[in-house]
Amino acid sequence: MKNDIWNLRAKQRDILRNVLDPADEAGLKNRYIDIIHKYYLRRYFIRHDGGSTLDFGCGVGRISSWLAKFSRHVVGVDTSPEFIKKAKTLNKNRRISYYRGGLDILGSNRKFDRAISVWVLQHILTDREIEKTAGLLGNLLKRNGYFCLIEQVCRHNRYMRLPDTGEVYLVHRTMDEYTRIFSQNGFRLRRAVLMPETVWGFVYRVIRKNRLPRLSLKVLPLTVLFDIIFAWAVLKIKKMPATGRIDCLLLFKKSTDTK
Ligand SMILES: C[S@@+](CC[C@H](N)C(=O)[O-])C[C@H]1O[C@@H](n2cnc3c(N)ncnc32)[C@H](O)[C@@H]1O
């Protein structure tokens, strides 16, 4: 997505609408997605050495401000100047630094223990760019460092186009495609986890249509628990939706130095 769209989105006050679903006025769906993302990150990523962490495509700092609790230092980079400005204003923690730009602004001498990227790679549209990004991430990680991504994936690569111009603005890749790209850049896949709550989950289906009043936030933790049990049961039956997209978490370990 072009930078001006992110800068435009930054004008909205609600920080979750800035980076998740901009149409979610009631805020329940975005809160729910935020909880689910952090639940999976805590379960699969946080436990790996928490020294220095890179948050690639940090947006307004939704993930980096939370990661700071589990890291010695967090660096967030993002190409949107408005998001970086907002991230700096919102998160005054001295253990977080924000930089505007792509990964190349960090230079090649800097090394991180781990890196993360949530809902960013789907906005990198061409094969050339995504391969380059994987290479740069490899260069920025220490040997045996972890890289974790959360993306929306499909059974087949799916290109989302703007209705008026036909221009591609988002790509839902397959899990295999991400695995191939990162394997070719010195990473080994350690975990591949589907996050069914955000598509099949009972709670998600109800709240995405804003059917619940704001009051329900009080019972959200309970319903999330119910939903996780529900989603687990669904996962036992299906592995991947035939159509549509689903969030997944992929955890890679850097095994060799990138060329
Ligand atoms: C959907 S938002 C997600 C933000 C954040 N990761 C989160 O989950 O809250 C996508 C972000 O990726 C950033 N982005 C897209 N392409 C990028 C690139 N090539 N380099 C750095 N940031 C990028 C956008 O500016 C935007 O802030």
The ligand as an ORCA input file, in Angstrom:
! r2SCAN-3c Opt
* xyz 0 1
  C      -1.166     -3.083      8.657
  S       0.113     -2.033      9.246
  C       0.761     -3.043     10.563
  C       1.548     -2.246     11.574
  C       2.102     -3.032     12.746
  N       3.000     -4.091     12.319
  C       0.986     -3.622     13.586
  O       0.722     -4.817     13.455
  O       0.404     -2.884     14.371
  C       1.366     -2.210      7.987
  C       2.547     -1.319      8.203
  O       3.601     -1.729      7.345
  C       4.307     -0.575      6.931
  N       5.063     -0.937      5.727
  C       4.577     -1.376      4.548
  N       5.586     -1.644      3.687
  C       6.736     -1.370      4.365
  C       8.132     -1.446      4.022
  N       8.526     -1.863      2.815
  N       9.050     -1.092      4.951
  C       8.647     -0.703      6.188
  N       7.354     -0.596      6.557
  C       6.408     -0.928      5.657
  C       3.223      0.471      6.716
  O       3.722      1.768      6.728
  C       2.315      0.166      7.909
  O       2.664      0.895      9.039
*
